[in-house]
Amino acid sequence: MQYREHNLGTSVAFLLPSLKLKEPSLNGPSVENRLHTFLMENFGGYTAQAGNIFGYWRDENVHDSYGEHREFSVASPDEEKIPDNVG
C-alpha cells in the first residue's frame, strides 16, 4: 500500500455535548445529522472522537457545570472558513 502525504491546511478541534447531539429535533434532522451535513459540505470531511471526554466549567452566574463531550476536528486550506469564535 502506498501512502501519500497531503497538507490539509489549518486544523481546528472543538467539543460538543454528546447528549445534545442525539436529541431529536422538532424541525427535522438531529443536531448530529445537521452537523455532519455542515462539516461535509464546508470542509469535505471531519474526524470525530468519542470516549471519556468530559469537562467542568463555571458559567457567568458562578455555577459549576459538568458535561460529557464528543470531539470533532476539521482542517481547511482556507483560514477564512474557520471562524475566530462561535457563539
MOJODA-V362502 format. One record per pair of residues at least 24 apart in sequence whose ideal C-beta (glycine too) atoms are under 8 Angstrom apart, sorted by the first residue. I is the first residue (numbers start at 1). GAP is how many residues later the second one is. If there is no record, write none. Layout:
I/GAP
I/GAP
//
This chain:
7/70
8/67
8/68
8/69
9/66
9/67
9/68
9/69
9/70
10/65
10/66
10/67
10/69
10/72
11/62
11/63
11/64
12/61
12/62
12/63
12/70
13/58
13/59
13/60
14/57
14/58
14/59
14/72
15/38
15/40
15/54
15/55
15/56
15/57
16/53
16/54
16/56
17/50
17/51
17/52
18/32
18/35
18/50
18/51
18/52
19/48
19/49
21/49
35/37
39/33
39/35
42/39
43/31
43/32
43/33
43/38
45/29
46/26
46/27
46/28
47/25
47/26
47/27
48/24
48/25
49/24
//
